[in-house]
Amino acid sequence: MATKEELQTQADAEIEAAKPLYAQVNNDRREFTDDEYAQAKIDLGNVKWNDQQFGYINARQQAYNSIAEQLDMQYWDNVNSTTTWKDHIAKVKSDNPKPE
């Protein structure tokens, strides 16, 4: 896992490589100012850090079945003495691990 500083270095390099960047202000297109480039680097660094630290949450939310489906799994697991629901939850968690 990358440090915040490493991710910020990557973000800085990506913004530099993407130059020139432009802003649309009152129907006028102009290149970013130095302050806007600096802010873009900070913003991209923060996005990279948040994705690394918390991206697993979104991934898990998208991978889980709906609550209704999970409740149905639990019902049928109880009726049939199976572990479908537990297996589903374990797979989602193993496929999208929480960073350490």
C-alpha positions as a printed NumPy array, in Angstrom:
array([[  0.   ,   0.   ,   0.   ],
       [  1.323,   3.414,  -0.945],
       [  1.909,   6.196,   1.548],
       [  0.028,   9.469,   1.272],
       [  3.263,  11.108,   0.101],
       [  3.772,   8.501,  -2.628],
       [  0.229,   8.98 ,  -3.858],
       [  0.691,  12.747,  -3.818],
       [  3.861,  12.365,  -5.909],
       [  1.89 ,  10.278,  -8.418],
       [ -0.865,  12.891,  -8.5  ],
       [  1.653,  15.695,  -9.042],
       [  3.221,  13.788, -11.953],
       [ -0.19 ,  13.095, -13.524],
       [ -1.197,  16.757, -13.376],
       [  2.161,  17.809, -14.834],
       [  1.768,  15.27 , -17.654],
       [ -1.76 ,  16.499, -18.38 ],
       [ -0.727,  20.138, -18.851],
       [ -2.128,  22.335, -20.195],
       [ -5.403,  22.141, -18.287],
       [ -8.142,  24.634, -18.922],
       [-10.951,  26.266, -16.978],
       [-14.189,  27.532, -18.482],
       [-15.134,  30.876, -16.918],
       [-18.036,  32.951, -18.251],
       [-17.804,  31.245, -21.652],
       [-14.077,  32.01 , -21.829],
       [-11.58 ,  29.165, -21.903],
       [ -8.308,  29.856, -20.142],
       [ -5.401,  27.818, -18.853],
       [ -5.273,  27.049, -15.145],
       [ -3.441,  29.527, -12.972],
       [ -0.513,  28.349, -10.84 ],
       [ -2.835,  28.255,  -7.82 ],
       [ -5.378,  26.139,  -9.737],
       [ -2.657,  23.695, -10.793],
       [ -1.533,  23.452,  -7.157],
       [ -5.104,  22.818,  -6.006],
       [ -5.653,  20.224,  -8.746],
       [ -2.597,  18.338,  -7.499],
       [ -3.855,  18.409,  -3.911],
       [ -7.338,  17.321,  -4.982],
       [ -6.051,  14.416,  -7.079],
       [ -3.739,  13.321,  -4.26 ],
       [ -6.7  ,  13.299,  -1.862],
       [ -8.818,  11.285,  -4.32 ],
       [ -6.054,   8.709,  -4.697],
       [ -5.658,   8.442,  -0.905],
       [ -9.404,   8.099,  -0.312],
       [ -9.718,   5.467,  -3.038],
       [ -6.89 ,   3.475,  -1.497],
       [ -8.145,   3.775,   2.07 ],
       [-11.906,   3.57 ,   1.549],
       [-12.47 ,   2.198,  -1.965],
       [-13.19 ,  -1.234,  -0.538],
       [-16.378,   0.146,   1.04 ],
       [-17.929,   1.069,  -2.321],
       [-16.716,  -2.17 ,  -3.852],
       [-18.36 ,  -4.181,  -1.082],
       [-21.597,  -2.217,  -1.284],
       [-21.836,  -2.934,  -5.   ],
       [-20.964,  -6.614,  -4.562],
       [-23.428,  -7.417,  -1.784],
       [-26.81 ,  -8.735,  -2.799],
       [-29.788,  -6.607,  -1.804],
       [-31.084,  -6.848,   1.757],
       [-34.165,  -8.687,   0.481],
       [-31.988, -11.246,  -1.29 ],
       [-29.802, -11.659,   1.782],
       [-32.832, -12.216,   3.994],
       [-34.098, -14.818,   1.516],
       [-30.697, -16.524,   1.617],
       [-30.84 , -16.591,   5.416],
       [-34.351, -18.059,   5.381],
       [-33.41 , -20.836,   2.967],
       [-30.142, -21.472,   4.814],
       [-32.209, -22.   ,   7.957],
       [-34.699, -24.279,   6.189],
       [-32.058, -26.294,   4.306],
       [-29.205, -26.154,   6.842],
       [-26.944, -24.505,   4.254],
       [-24.471, -21.596,   4.452],
       [-25.27 , -19.678,   1.261],
       [-25.551, -16.312,   3.007],
       [-22.374, -16.754,   5.081],
       [-20.523, -17.864,   1.939],
       [-21.76 , -14.817,   0.023],
       [-20.651, -12.405,   2.762],
       [-17.271, -14.108,   3.143],
       [-16.646, -13.955,  -0.629],
       [-17.499, -10.242,  -0.831],
       [-15.177,  -9.514,   2.083],
       [-12.328, -11.627,   0.698],
       [-12.705, -10.15 ,  -2.802],
       [-12.673,  -6.591,  -1.374],
       [-10.361,  -6.65 ,   1.656],
       [-10.095,  -3.803,   4.099],
       [ -6.628,  -2.194,   3.881],
       [ -4.41 ,  -2.752,   6.889]])
